[in-house]
Amino acid sequence: MLKSLENYLLESRWDDGSAEGKSESELLCYRSNILGSDKRVTNYGGGNTSAKVMETDPLTGEEVEVLWVKGSGGDIGSMNMDGFATLYMDKLRALKPLYRGVDFEDEMVGYLPHCTFNLNPRATSIDTPLHAYVPRTHVDHVHADAIIAIAASRNSRELTQEIFGARIGWLPWKKPGYELGMWLETFCLENPDADGVVLESHGLFTWADTAKDCYEQTIDVINVATKWMEERSKGVAAFGGLLHHSLPPKEREAIAARIMPAIRGVVSGNHHMIGHFNDSDAVLEFVNAKDMEALAALGTSCPDHFLRTKIRPLVVPFDPATGNIDAVLSGLPDQIEAYRQDYAAYYDRCKRDDSPALRDPNAVVYLVPGVGMITFAKDKATARISGEFYVNAINVMRGASAVSEYQGLPEQEAFDIEYWLLEEAKLQRMPKPKSLAGRVALVTGGAGGIGAATAERYLQEGACVVLADINADGLVSTENTLSDRFGKDAVRSVVMNVTSEDAVAAAFAMASVEFGGVDILVSNAGIASSAPIEDTSLALWNKNMDILSTGYFLVSREAFKLMRVQDMGGSVVFVASKNGLAASPNAAAYCTAKASEIHLARCLALEGAEAGIRVNVVNPDAVLRGSKIWEGDWLEQRAGTYGTDKDGLEEMYRQRSMLKRSVFPEDIAEACYFFAAQTSAKSTGNILNVDAGNVQAFTR
């Protein structure tokens, strides 16, 4: 074990004060949340809980027994009351005569909606019969690592009896469903004094007559197993001992930043994938171990694990001692193709007449010795959660191989879970992906009005966003605001000076480690200055050129490097200015730098076309609200240039426009979205003015 026993044992999180006054169903939700809040008990979306509660029938007014059980697709750690399905217990019991045996158990799922209590729209889970037929009021089913380590051991039945005696029973592997529900009922009736049961290669069921007793029963059983495994595994080298040594943290990130875009480009053929990197102690212990490859090849055991991670990972042949990163990168396409072929062969060996079609054959989990673990999925949350599940699998393999011999599920059983028709039906109910799902955008000037509005627009369409800005305080505020709205998984920020080569390179490396790469660059960082030419100092001239011309060159160059590695095309959007096309008095440095931006974009459109990298320009004008460049001297100087005051400047700009309308950050964001989305897939080298109409800025 990596942690001391004292740190690894679970503490009760039950608080009588918090539980006071709650109904039985509310206590179920409370119990579920505190169980799911600890990943040592069960991972995100894993496990389920239930309670049999007396409720008033809305039709008859009579008291009836109702099963409250976690609904399909829920997470016990975060669910609310509406996350539970509710079913009449008398109707669930009435289903038994309809059951035609194990070959027909899936058809029982179709009967469950007929048992719904109070028109509850929450879909029922396949695990409903497992809870319904246990003759106890409260039931927990969790996937604690210590328990699954026992359940996935070659002699799991003997270990269960040695650890728990008659307190906890054992049942052989059985796919979740109606038959397993019958098995659990039979076990309970034949063993009325038992507190629970270990399911081979699956997890733990516990039960009690009150919500608190059930919770504490679950915690205690897990701790008993943890203590036993700690004692039994003392002196045993984890995973056969050390083969590799970890690189220092910064070097691990540097290697991940090179590997992740290369993998992402190869595996994103059908849809763009998002990456996640994990170099925790548990992961490093495993990827550096002598037995890692042999154990990884056995596949995972618990159904929740391989539904998230596929049956087995891909081991990247990086050697931290020699640093053979160039050889690894050159060999990755062939290695990934070999994995695909192996997965397709697994599908062909195991498929049944009614199996769903072959799904994405790419690996989800990539293990890199000395570096860590990389996971890829269609969105960041799923990639992160898949990694968390494989950490659980690592913990299971550590425990099982220390006290016995680890075994994965038989291949056919694993396939029957992965390609279960009921699981396929769940996948088909998933909402259609948003237009930028799987895309990663890096937005410079991300703390300003236009940058923040553009990031928000991209997030609305499913993208992940890296906010880059020199304003550290503004970044924190903007990131917090967007994270609150769209979730922490989708938003990152990095302090970056666009005039620093090192800072720009570091920002793109960070985006690669956090998300796997970059698909969209919005080059938006800016300043503004106003002065007659004779009052324009060389320093002021250079500052404009450094930020508005050289800065745009540096971020574009880094984006091109990364996009070429990914080989998936990309979109670069320059936020320039109407002043890049139309001269303005007392702003020679600013206008010239903006004109340089526009011409740079034209040049890059020529260079990027053969790689599918599109480069386009959005030209705003007079975007005052939220814009950082209108703070301080620029606002006062422009007001002086046009003979008005600060309050009158926006109105002057509005009246000056052909459409007599103000331009807002959201308007620029919409144009940036257009150039990032597939709606502009055949546009490059273009300029889109968003200025409410200015004849001097018409392109010619």
N, C-alpha and C positions, 0 to 999 in steps of 0.2 A: 504494500500500500504506500502511496506517495505521501499521504497525510498521516499524522499521528492518529491513533484510535480515538483519543479524546475529541479531536477536531472532526473526525469522520462520523461519529455517532450522531443520530438525530435527536434533537430536543423537541419536546412537545410544544407546539405553537397554539394549542387550544387555550383560549382565554375565556373564563367563565363570565366575565363582565361583558365581553363582546357577544357572547352567545345568549346572554340573558334576554328573555322576552321574545325570542325568535320562534316561529312556528316550526313544525317538523320539516317542512320543505325548505324553509329558510336555513335551518340548521344543516340540512344536506348541502346547500350551496356554500355555507360557511366552511363546512368540513372539506368540501371539494377544493375550495380556493386555497386553504392552508396546506392541504396535501400537495396540490399542484404548484405551490410557490417554491418548493424545494426540489430541484432537479435530481437529487439523490433518491427521491421517492418515485418520480415518474417524469418523463420529458414532455415537451410541448405537444399537446394533442394526444398524448399517450394515456392509457388507463381509462377507467370510468367508475362512476359511483352511483349509488341508488338508495332509495328509501321507499318503504311501503307505508303510505300515509292514508288516514281516514279523511275523506273529503265529502262535501255535500254534492250529490248528483244534481246538476242544473235542470234535469228533466223531471225527476221524481221527488227531489228534496230530501231523499234518504241518504244516510251515511253509507259510503261505499269505499272499498279499499282500492287505492290508486298507486300504481308504480310510478315514481319519479326517477328517471334515469337519464344520464347524459345523452343528449341527442347526437345524431350523426355529425361528424366533423368538428365537434366542440373541443375545448381545452379546459380541463377542470381547474387549472390555475387562474384563469381569467374570466370564466363564464359567469353570466348572471342568471337570474331565475328563468329567463326566456331561453336559456340554453338546454333546458331539460325537456325531454319528451314525457308525456303523461299518458298512462294507459290503464284501463280497467283491469284489475287483477282477475275478476271472475271471467272476463272474456279471454284473457291470456291462458287461464287454466282450461277454458273450453276449447282451445286450439289443439290440445293433446290428441284427441281422437282423430284429428285431421292429418296428423303426421304419418307419412307413408314410409319413413325410414331414411337412413343416411343418404341414399342415392337421390333423394328428393327434398333434402332439407332446405335448399335455397328457395323452394317455392313457398316456404313458411313466411319468408320476408314479406310476401305480398299480402298476407293476412294481417300483419301487424297494424297497418293503418285502420283496419276495422275495429281495433281495440282502443282507439284514441279517446281520451277523456277530454271533455270540454272544448272540442274542436281545436286542440292545440296544433298549430301549423309546423312545429318543430319535427323534422324527420327523425324517425327512430333509427337506432344503430343496430348493426348486426349482432352486437353483444347483448341486446335486450333480453333474450331467453336465458342468458347466463345469470342475470340478476333476478329475473322474474321467478325462477323455480327454486332458488335457494330459499328455504323456509325460515328466513330470519329477516328482521325489519330493516336493518342497515347492512349494506354490502359495499366493500371497496375492492377494486381490481387495479393493481399498480404494477409498474415494471421497474422496480428498484434493482440497481446493478448487482447488489449482493445476492438477491434472490435469483436473478436470471443467471448469474454465474453458477449457482447450484443447479438450476433448471437446465443449463446447457452443458453440464458435465456428463461424461459418458455413463457414470453410475449415479445419476441424480436421485433416483429413488432411495438408494441406500444412504446417500448423504442427507437427504431430507429427514429420514428416520433417525439417523445418528444425531442430527442437530436438534430436532424438535420432538422426537418421540411420537406419542399419539396425539399431541396437540395440533400438529399440522399434517394433513394428508398429502398424497401425491397422486396425480393422474397423468397418464402418458400423453404424448403429443396428439392433439386433435385440433384441426382448424376451427376457429371460432364459428359458432352457428347453433342451430337448434339441437343437434345431437349432443354437443358439449353441454348445453343447458340441461339436457336430460341426465348426463353423467354427473353433473354437479348436484342435482337434486338427489339422485341415488346415493351419492357419497354422503350427503348431509343426513339423509334418513338412516343410513347404515352406521354413521359415526356422529351421533347427536352431541357428543361432548367436544368434538373438534372445533377449533377456532378458525380454521381456514385450510387451504390446500395450495400446494405448489403445482403449477401446470408445466409439464416438461417443455423446455425450449420456448417458454412463453412468459410466465410471470406468477403473480401471487393473488389469490382471493382470500379475503378475510371478512368476518361478519360479526355482528353483535346486535343487541336489542335496543341500544341507544346510540345516537350520533357520536357522542363523546367516547363511549366505550369502543365503538368501531374504529374511530380515528386512532385512539391510543393503542388498540390492538394491532393496527397496521404498523404504527411506529415501533412498537415493541418487537414484533416479529422481525422486522428489518434489522433492528439493532442486535437481536440475538444472532441472526445470520452473519452480520458484520463482525461481531466479536469472535464468533467461531472461526470465520475465515481469516481474521487477523492472526489469531493464535496458530491456526494450522499452517499458514503460509510464511511464518517467521523463518528467516534464513534461506528462503527460496528466491533465487534470482528471477526477477520479473522477465518473462518472455525469453528465457534462456540466457540472459545476460546481455552485456553491451557489445555491439559490433561497431557502431559509429559514435562520434562525438558531435554534439550540437555546435553549430556556428554561433558566434555572438549575435545578439538580437538585431543589430543594424544590418549585419551581413545576411541574416535569414530573410529580412525584409527585402534586401536588394536582390537576392536570388528569386524570391517569390514575385517581385515586380517584373522580372524577366520571363519567368515561366508562365505566369498567369495569362498575359495577353496571347502568348503562343498557343496555349491550350484553348483559350476562348475562341480564337480564330478558327481552330480546327473543329470544335464541337458545336459551333453556332450555325451550322448549315441550314437547319430547318427553322430555327428561331434564335434570336440573340439571347445569350446566357449571361448570368451575373455570377461573379465569383465571391468566395469568402475564404479568408486565410486564418488558420488557427495554429499557433505555435505554443500552446499551453504545455505545462510540465507533463501532463498525462500523454499528450500526443507525442512529444519529443521522446519520452521513454519508450513508446511503442515503435516509432519509425526508426529509432537507433538500435533496435534490439536484434539479436541473432535470429530469433524465431519469427520475426515480423512477417516476412514474405510467406512462410508456410502457414501461419495462422490467418493472414489476410486471405489466402487462397481458399480456406475452408468456408468462407462466407459468414454472414451474421446469422443469429439464431432467432431472436424475438421477431415476430412478424412486423411490429412497428419499425424495427431497425431497417430491415431490407426493403420495406415499402418506401422508405425515405432515401436509402443509400444504394439501392440495387444489391444484388446478392453478394458482390465482392468489389473491392476497389482496384484501382490501377496503381502499381508501384512505379514511380519515376526513378530511373537508375542514376540518380545524382550521387556522387561520392564527395562528401564534404572534405575529405582529406586531400583530394587532388583538385577539387573545384572544376570538374569537367562540364561546366555549364554549356559551352558551345556544342559539345558532342551531344549533350542531352537535348538541346533545342533542335539540332538538325535531325535527331532521331525521333522526335515526338510525333510527327505525322504518321510514320509507319507504325509506331507503337500504339497509337490511338486506333489506327485502322485494324491492327491485330486484335485489339480488345473488342472492337465492333464485330469482327468476324466470329470471335469466340462467343460473344453474346448472342449473335444470330444462330450459331450452332446450338447453343443452350435452348434457345426458343424452339428450334426445329426438333430437338430431341424430346422436348417436354410438351409441346403444344397438343391440344385436344381438338376435336372436330369443331367445337364451338368457341375456341379461344379467340379473344380479340386479336387484332392485327399486331404485328411486331411494333413496339414503341421505340422511342429514341434509344439506339444501341450504345450511346456513349456512356462512359463512366460518370458517376456523380462524385466519387471520392478519389482523390489523388494523394498518395503518400510519398513524401520526399525526405529521405534520410538526411539528418542533420539540419533540416529546415522546418518541417511541419506538415500540415495537412491542408489541402486545397479542396474546396467543394464548389460545384457549379450547378445552378438551377435556373429556372425561368425568372426568378426575382430574388432579391437580396435576402428577404426573410426566409424563404425556402432553402436557399443555399446555407444560411447560418444554421437553421434548425437541422438540416441534414448533417452538418458537421457536428452538432450537439449529439445527434443520435449515434454517429459513429464513435464519438467519445464514450458514450454508454457502451457500445459494442467493445471498445478497447478495454474498458473496466471489466466487462464480463469475461473477456478472453484472459485478462490478467488473473482474475480470481479463479476461473475454472481451471486454467493450466497450472496454477499454483497448488491446488488441492486435489486435482484429478486430471482428466484429459478433456480439453474443450472439443465440442462437436457442434458444427453448424447443422441447420436443417437439411434433411435429404433434398437433393436437387428437385425432384418432382414435387415435393411438398412446398418448397420455396416458390416454384413456378406457379403452382395452383393458388397460392396467396397473391403473388404479384399480378397474375393475369386472371384473377377471380372476376367473373362476370359482374358480381355486385360491386366490386371495386371499380370496374370499368364504367358502370352506370354512374357512380359518384363522380368520376372524372368527366363524364359527358355533361354533368350538370354544372360544371365550373363555368363562370362567366367568361365571355369572349375577352381576350386580352385587349388592353387599351393600345392606342396607336403608337406610343413610344415604349411599350413594355419591353424590358430587356436592354434598353439603351442606357448609356452612361453619358452624362453631359458635364463638362467642366466650364464654369462661367466665371470669367475674370470680372473684377469690379462687382463681385457678387453681393457685397454689403450695401450697394447703392440702390436707388429706386428702380432703374431699368434692369440691373442684374438680378435683384430679388424678385421682381415681377416675372422675369423670364424663367428663373428657377421654379417659381410657383406654377407657371404655365406648363412646364415640362413635367413637374411632379404630378399635376392633375392628369396627365396622359400616361402615367406609369413609369416614367424614367427615374433613374437614380441621378443625383446631382452632387457635384463637388463645387462648393462655393470658394472662390479664391479672391483674396483682397489683401491690401496692405493694412487695412483698418481692422486691427484685431478685435477691438470692442464691438464694432459694427458687425463683424462676422459672428461673434457669439450671439448677439441679439437676433440676427437674421436666421442663423441656424436653429436657435431655440424656437423661434416662431414657426418656421417651416416644419421642424420635427414634431411639434405639437399637433400640427395639422395633418401631416402625411406619414408620421412614424419615424422613429430614429434610424431604422434600417436604411431608409432611402436618401438620407442627407448627411454629407460630411463637409467639413470646411478646412481650409489650409491658409495660413498667412503667407502671402506671396507678393514679392516685388517683381513686376513684369520686366524690369530692366536688369534683373540678375539671372544670368544663365543657370547658376546652381539652384536658385530658388525655383525657377520654372521647371527644371528637370526633376527636382524633388517633389514638386506638386503632381506631376504626371506619374511619377513612381508611386506616390501615395494613392492616387486614383486607381492604379493597377492593382495594388495590394488590397485596397478596400472593396473594389468592385470587379476587378479583372481586366480593366482597360478603359478606353474612352472612345465614344462614337461621335460625339458632338462637341465642338469647341465653340463657345460664344466669347469672342474677344471683345470685351466691353470696357475694360479698365480705362479710365480717362481723367484728364484734367482740362482746365480751360484757362486762358489768359487773355487779357485785353490791354493793348497799349499801342500808341502810334509807332511807326517803324523806327523813328529816331529815338524813341524811349525804350525800345525793345533791347534788352541786354543780351549778350551772347549766352549767359546762363539761362535766361528765360527761353530763348530760342532752343537751346540744347535740351532743356527740360521737356518741352513739348515734343521734340523729335524723339527723345529717349523713350518716353512713355507711349506716345501715340503712333510712332512709326517703328522704332527698334523693338519696343515691347510687343507689338503685334507680330513682328517678325519672329521673335524668340518663342512665343507661345505657339505660333503656327508651325514652326520648325519642329518643335517637340511633338506636337499633335501628329504631324505627318509621319514622323519616325514610328510612333506607336500604332497609328492606323495601318501603316504598311506591314508591321509585324502581324497584326490581327488579320489583315487581308480581307476585310469585310466592307471596304469603302468607308464612308464617313461624311460628316457635314461640318464645314467651318463657316461660321457666321461672324462677319465683322460688323460691329455697331460703330459706324462712322458718324457722319454728320452732313446735313445739307450744306454746311460750309466747305465740305470737300469738293463740291461742285460749283457753288455760288460764292463768289468773293464777298467778304464782309469788312467794313472799315475798322481800323484799329485792332485787327486780330490776325496779322500776317503769319505769326508763328503757329497759331492754332489752325488756321485754314490750310496752311501748307502741309502741316503734319497730317491733317485729315485727308488731304488729297493724296498724300503718300500712302496712307492706309488703303484707299480705294484702288490705287494702281497696284499695290502689293497683292490685293485680292485677285485682280485680273491675272497677274502672273501666276499665282498659286492655282487658280482655276485651270490654267493650261497644264501645269505640272501634275495636278492631282487627278485629272480626268481618266488617265489610263488605269488608275488604281481605284476608280469609283469614288474618289474623294471630291465632293462638291464644295465650292467656295463661293459664297454670295455676301452681299452687303445690304445692311439696313441703314438708311439715312434718316435719323430723327431730326426734328427741329423744335427748339423752344419747349423742351420737356422740363418744366420747372418743378413740378411736384415730386418730392422724394429724391431729386437728383443732387448728388454731392457736389457736382461742379458749380451749382448755383448757390452754394454757401460761400459767404465771405466776399472777396474783392470782385470776382467775376460778375456777380449780380449787380453790384454797385457800378462797376465800370460799364456794363452794357446799358444800364439805365442812363448813365451819363452820356454815352454815345448817342442814344436816341432821344435825349432831352426829356426824359420822364423820370418818375421816382420808382422805387422798388415795387410799390403796390400797383403801379400802373403798367409795369412792364409786361405782365402776362396778358393783360387786356390789349396792349399794343400789338403783341405777337398774334393774338387771335384775330384782331381786325386786319392785320397785315396779310393773313392767309387768304387764299382764294375761297375756302369753304367757311371761313369765319368760325373756326372751331379750335378749341385747345387740344393739344396732344399730350397724352398721359403715358406713364410707364407701361401700363397694360396694353396700350396700342403697339408699342415697340415689341413687347413680349409676344404679341400675336403674330407679328411679322417674323420674329425669330423662330416661333413654332412652325410657321409655314415652311421656312427653309430647312428645318430639321426633320419634318415629317415626309411621308411618302407622297403626299400631294405635290411636292416639288421635286420628285425624284429625277425629273428630266431637266432640271434647271441648274445651271452653274454659270459663274461669271456675271451674274445679274446684280442690279441695284434696285432696291425697293425703297422709294421715298415715303416716309410716314411723317408728313409735315403739314397736313391740312391744305396742301396746294401752294407751291411757290414756283412761279414761272422761271425764275432764274436758275432753279435747280433741276429743270427738265433735262433728262439725259439726251444727248444728241449723238 
